[in-house]
Amino acid sequence: MTSEQPPCIEAADVAGEASRYLDVVELFASLDADPHASARARAAHARHAEDRVTHTPQPRTRKAVHRWWS
């Protein structure tokens, strides 16, 4: 049984991938296009809805009794 080593990732390879990624991001920005805008908007709406539910004060179970003055 032979043990194969995974290919060694060079720093230059990582830098090249990062550079290509940044080029694509810059291209989308120059076109005023955002492929993930709708996903981010849905996530923001879901977070807002969850915050609204978790931060809503709970109704009081016991009401105060007011004294009648005559």
Z-matrix of the N, CA and C atoms (Angstrom, degrees):
N
C 1 1.440
C 2 1.524 1 107.71
N 3 1.320 2 114.70 1 127.16
C 4 1.457 3 118.87 2 179.89
C 5 1.520 4 110.03 3 -104.58
N 6 1.283 5 114.51 4 139.51
C 7 1.455 6 120.79 5 179.26
C 8 1.520 7 108.43 6 -98.60
N 9 1.324 8 115.95 7 115.03
C 10 1.461 9 119.17 8 179.74
C 11 1.523 10 109.03 9 -89.99
N 12 1.294 11 115.26 10 133.41
C 13 1.456 12 121.39 11 178.10
C 14 1.528 13 108.84 12 -84.23
N 15 1.327 14 117.72 13 139.60
C 16 1.463 15 118.74 14 175.72
C 17 1.525 16 109.45 15 -65.41
N 18 1.311 17 117.02 16 151.68
C 19 1.468 18 118.65 17 -179.34
C 20 1.529 19 110.75 18 -61.48
N 21 1.298 20 114.65 19 141.07
C 22 1.462 21 121.04 20 -178.88
C 23 1.528 22 108.84 21 -76.64
N 24 1.318 23 115.44 22 128.83
C 25 1.457 24 119.90 23 179.04
C 26 1.515 25 108.53 24 -91.92
N 27 1.290 26 115.05 25 122.21
C 28 1.456 27 121.78 26 -178.79
C 29 1.523 28 109.65 27 -87.54
N 30 1.304 29 116.54 28 151.20
C 31 1.460 30 121.52 29 177.54
C 32 1.530 31 110.86 30 -61.26
N 33 1.312 32 116.42 31 -35.26
C 34 1.468 33 120.37 32 179.54
C 35 1.525 34 110.38 33 -65.66
N 36 1.346 35 117.57 34 -35.30
C 37 1.462 36 121.16 35 177.94
C 38 1.530 37 110.41 36 -64.91
N 39 1.323 38 116.34 37 -44.19
C 40 1.463 39 121.08 38 179.32
C 41 1.526 40 109.96 39 -64.10
N 42 1.315 41 116.77 40 -43.02
C 43 1.463 42 120.80 41 179.37
C 44 1.531 43 110.83 42 -63.48
N 45 1.306 44 117.25 43 -39.15
C 46 1.466 45 121.24 44 178.49
C 47 1.522 46 111.58 45 -64.32
N 48 1.346 47 116.72 46 -43.80
C 49 1.462 48 120.83 47 177.91
C 50 1.525 49 110.46 48 -63.10
N 51 1.322 50 116.86 49 -42.61
C 52 1.469 51 120.62 50 179.26
C 53 1.520 52 110.94 51 -62.81
N 54 1.304 53 116.39 52 -40.27
C 55 1.460 54 120.82 53 179.52
C 56 1.522 55 110.91 54 -64.33
N 57 1.333 56 116.86 55 -43.89
C 58 1.470 57 120.47 56 178.03
C 59 1.532 58 110.37 57 -63.01
N 60 1.320 59 117.57 58 -41.87
C 61 1.457 60 121.83 59 179.08
C 62 1.526 61 110.70 60 -60.60
N 63 1.336 62 116.21 61 -46.05
C 64 1.458 63 119.80 62 -179.69
C 65 1.520 64 111.57 63 -65.66
N 66 1.328 65 117.60 64 -33.50
C 67 1.466 66 120.72 65 175.69
C 68 1.528 67 110.76 66 -62.80
N 69 1.323 68 116.72 67 -42.77
C 70 1.465 69 120.75 68 179.56
C 71 1.522 70 110.43 69 -66.23
N 72 1.320 71 117.36 70 -42.71
C 73 1.468 72 121.05 71 178.43
C 74 1.520 73 109.86 72 -61.16
N 75 1.315 74 117.00 73 -42.99
C 76 1.461 75 121.32 74 179.12
C 77 1.521 76 110.96 75 -63.73
N 78 1.330 77 117.44 76 -39.16
C 79 1.468 78 121.34 77 178.31
C 80 1.528 79 110.28 78 -62.79
N 81 1.332 80 117.50 79 -47.08
C 82 1.463 81 120.12 80 178.52
C 83 1.522 82 110.78 81 -61.10
N 84 1.318 83 117.39 82 -40.47
C 85 1.459 84 120.80 83 -179.97
C 86 1.521 85 110.84 84 -65.08
N 87 1.328 86 117.80 85 -39.10
C 88 1.458 87 120.61 86 179.99
C 89 1.518 88 111.61 87 -68.14
N 90 1.332 89 117.39 88 -27.38
C 91 1.463 90 121.53 89 178.27
C 92 1.524 91 111.71 90 -88.47
N 93 1.337 92 116.63 91 0.15
C 94 1.459 93 122.55 92 -175.91
C 95 1.528 94 110.13 93 55.41
N 96 1.324 95 114.93 94 39.65
C 97 1.459 96 121.52 95 179.80
C 98 1.519 97 108.69 96 -117.61
N 99 1.315 98 115.70 97 135.68
C 100 1.457 99 121.16 98 179.55
C 101 1.517 100 107.65 99 -132.88
N 102 1.334 101 117.88 100 102.60
C 103 1.464 102 119.61 101 -176.13
C 104 1.524 103 113.87 102 -67.18
N 105 1.325 104 118.39 103 -15.91
C 106 1.462 105 120.71 104 -177.06
C 107 1.532 106 112.54 105 -110.24
N 108 1.311 107 117.45 106 12.66
C 109 1.462 108 120.86 107 -176.52
C 110 1.523 109 111.82 108 -62.08
N 111 1.321 110 117.56 109 -44.09
C 112 1.467 111 119.13 110 -177.77
C 113 1.528 112 110.87 111 -67.46
N 114 1.329 113 117.55 112 -37.12
C 115 1.472 114 120.49 113 178.70
C 116 1.526 115 110.06 114 -65.99
N 117 1.337 116 117.19 115 -40.59
C 118 1.462 117 120.08 116 178.41
C 119 1.527 118 111.24 117 -66.73
N 120 1.334 119 116.80 118 -37.48
C 121 1.461 120 120.25 119 179.00
C 122 1.532 121 110.63 120 -66.20
N 123 1.337 122 117.02 121 -41.73
C 124 1.469 123 119.99 122 177.63
C 125 1.524 124 110.89 123 -63.15
N 126 1.320 125 117.07 124 -41.50
C 127 1.468 126 120.65 125 179.81
C 128 1.530 127 110.73 126 -65.85
N 129 1.323 128 117.52 127 -40.77
C 130 1.459 129 120.62 128 179.03
C 131 1.529 130 110.31 129 -64.65
N 132 1.333 131 116.49 130 -40.99
C 133 1.468 132 120.01 131 178.35
C 134 1.529 133 110.60 132 -63.70
N 135 1.330 134 117.06 133 -42.38
C 136 1.465 135 120.78 134 179.28
C 137 1.526 136 110.86 135 -63.96
N 138 1.342 137 117.42 136 -41.38
C 139 1.463 138 120.19 137 177.86
C 140 1.517 139 110.88 138 -63.29
N 141 1.329 140 116.25 139 -41.91
C 142 1.462 141 120.35 140 -179.73
C 143 1.532 142 110.40 141 -64.09
N 144 1.324 143 116.87 142 -42.99
C 145 1.463 144 120.49 143 179.40
C 146 1.523 145 110.62 144 -64.05
N 147 1.319 146 116.99 145 -41.16
C 148 1.464 147 120.29 146 178.97
C 149 1.524 148 111.04 147 -65.75
N 150 1.330 149 116.86 148 -41.53
C 151 1.466 150 120.02 149 177.71
C 152 1.523 151 111.09 150 -62.88
N 153 1.327 152 116.43 151 -40.06
C 154 1.459 153 120.59 152 -179.30
C 155 1.532 154 110.71 153 -63.92
N 156 1.333 155 116.99 154 -37.91
C 157 1.460 156 120.61 155 -179.70
C 158 1.519 157 110.85 156 -73.00
N 159 1.311 158 117.70 157 -42.23
C 160 1.463 159 120.34 158 -175.32
C 161 1.522 160 112.31 159 -76.54
N 162 1.339 161 118.33 160 -22.66
C 163 1.456 162 120.46 161 -177.75
C 164 1.526 163 113.18 162 -102.59
N 165 1.329 164 117.11 163 5.85
C 166 1.455 165 120.20 164 177.95
C 167 1.521 166 108.76 165 -74.83
N 168 1.328 167 118.01 166 127.21
C 169 1.456 168 118.58 167 179.73
C 170 1.535 169 110.69 168 -64.64
N 171 1.295 170 115.34 169 141.67
C 172 1.453 171 120.99 170 179.71
C 173 1.524 172 109.31 171 -76.30
N 174 1.323 173 117.14 172 142.51
C 175 1.457 174 118.93 173 179.10
C 176 1.526 175 110.61 174 -66.07
N 177 1.312 176 115.15 175 146.32
C 178 1.460 177 119.44 176 179.16
C 179 1.520 178 108.29 177 -72.86
N 180 1.304 179 116.45 178 136.99
C 181 1.453 180 120.31 179 -178.72
C 182 1.518 181 111.41 180 -86.67
N 183 1.313 182 116.90 181 -19.76
C 184 1.462 183 120.58 182 -177.11
C 185 1.522 184 109.27 183 -121.73
N 186 1.292 185 115.63 184 125.41
C 187 1.458 186 120.58 185 179.66
C 188 1.526 187 109.66 186 -90.85
N 189 1.288 188 116.23 187 150.60
C 190 1.461 189 120.98 188 178.78
C 191 1.528 190 109.90 189 -75.43
N 192 1.295 191 115.84 190 145.14
C 193 1.453 192 121.46 191 177.47
C 194 1.511 193 107.83 192 -98.70
N 195 1.334 194 116.62 193 125.15
C 196 1.449 195 121.48 194 -179.86
C 197 1.529 196 109.20 195 -94.51
N 198 1.271 197 116.66 196 136.88
C 199 1.458 198 121.71 197 -179.86
C 200 1.525 199 109.97 198 -84.84
N 201 1.309 200 115.55 199 136.96
C 202 1.456 201 120.93 200 177.75
C 203 1.509 202 110.08 201 -84.33
N 204 1.276 203 115.87 202 130.64
C 205 1.465 204 120.22 203 176.31
C 206 1.524 205 107.90 204 -104.78
N 207 1.304 206 115.77 205 132.15
C 208 1.461 207 117.95 206 178.57
C 209 1.508 208 112.22 207 -107.90
